[in-house]
Amino acid sequence: MADFAACSGYYMEMAAGIIVAENLTLTGSIWVVTDEAELFARSAQNAYKQFQGKAAFSRLMTVDKMEEATQGRVWTSKVALSRGLVDAFGGFSRAVAIAKKKANLPQGREVTLVELSRPSPTLPEISRGIGNTIAGVDRTLKELLLA
């Protein structure tokens, strides 16, 4: 983690076996927020429970322990380490050193970083995404109103 990794940033980190945070990293906020809290309360609560469950699972904690550790807040890396949200301090080179150790590679061995990313979406793909989002919100609102 670099400067800030909360919510979706932390969500992506959960897939790693070891989470490394720089000394001044702010992390946590295991929560999902919506502007229209009354309309989306059920959806937000469901998303929160799913996120919290995945975060607890990835950190080998119970859901109650994760709630106690996070409290829906953002923490400095020092506090996050004490609460079990990260495993070590350091930057990219520290993360690489830990990965080498876990892979039983000599620390002096040079490794190549392979970045896996998707190409930027095309305009038609963006349009479809917006349409799907609007349809999803419409469907969610109908479900909430009918519930």
N, C-alpha and C positions, 0 to 999 in steps of 0.2 A: 504494500500500500504506500502511496506517496502522500500528498498533502491531506486528502480528504477521501474517505471511503465509507459512506453510510448508505443505508437503504439498498439501492440497486448495486452500488459499488461493493458493499459487503456481501450482497446476494451472489455476485459473481465470484468473490473470493471463497465462498463456502465449498466450491468444488475442489479446492486445493487441500492436500493433506496437511500442509503447514502454512500458516498465514504469517507473513513478515510485515511489520509496520515500521516506518521510520519514526525517529524519536518524537517528532512533532505532529504525527498523523492524528487526525480526528477521525474516530470511527464509532460505529454503533447505529443508533436510531433504527432499531429493528421494528419498524412500524411503517405503515402505508397511510398517507394523508390524502384526503380529497377536499376540494373547496366546498363542495355541496354535501357536507357531512350528513345532513338529514336525509337527502335523497339516496345517498350511496352508503349509508351506515352498515347495512348488511353485507354489501360487497366488500367494503373496507375491512370489516371485522373478519370476514372469511379469508381475505387476502392476508391479513395480519396473522391469523391462526396458521395458515399454510406456510407463510414465510418464517414465522417463529418456530414451527415444527421442523422445517428444513434446516434452519440455523441451529437448532438444538441437536438435531441428528448429526450435522456436519461437525459439530464441536463436541460430540459424545456427551451431551448433557440431557437432562430431562427438560421438558418444556417449562416446568416451574423454575428450575435453576436458570434457564435462559432468560426468563422474565425477570428474575431477581438480578441477573447480571446486566441486563440491558436497560430495563425500565423505560424503553422507548426514547432513550436519550443518546446523545453523541458524547463520546469519551476521548480523551487524549490517549495516545498509544500506551503510555505508562499505566493508566487506569485500565485500559482495555486488556493489557497483559495480565494485570492482577485479577481481572474478572474472567479470564479464560477465553476472551474473544479473539486474541491473537497469540501466536506462539513465540515470536522473537522480534527483536528490534533490528533494523537494518534496511538498506535499500536494495536495489536490483542485484548488486554483487553478492550481498549476503544471501539473498534468495537463491542465486545460482549456486553458491557454495553449499547451501543446505540440500539443493536438488542433487548436486554431485555426490554428496555424502550418502543420500538415500539411494542413489543409483550405483553405489560402490565404485565411483570414478575417482581417480586421483585428483586432488585439488588443483594441481598444476596443469592438468589436461585442458586444452582449449576446447570449448564447445561453441556451437553455432546456434544462435537464436533464430527460430523459425516462427514468424508471426503469422497466425491464422486469422485472416479477416475476410469479410465479404466485400465484394466490389460495391461501390455506391449504387443505390437503387436508381432505376430509370424513372422517368416521369410517369409512365403507365403503372409501374409498380407502386409508386407513391400514391397515385390516385386510387388504386385498388385498396391500398392500406387505409386510406382515409375513409373510403366507402365502408370497409369492414369495421372500422372503429365506430363510425356513426351508426351502422346497423347493430353493432354490439351494445352501444349505449342505449339505443332505442329498445332493444330486446331486454336489457337489464332493467330499464325503467318500467317496462310493462310487467316484468316479473315482480318487481317491488310493489307496484300498485295493485297487482292482483293477489299478492300474498296476504 
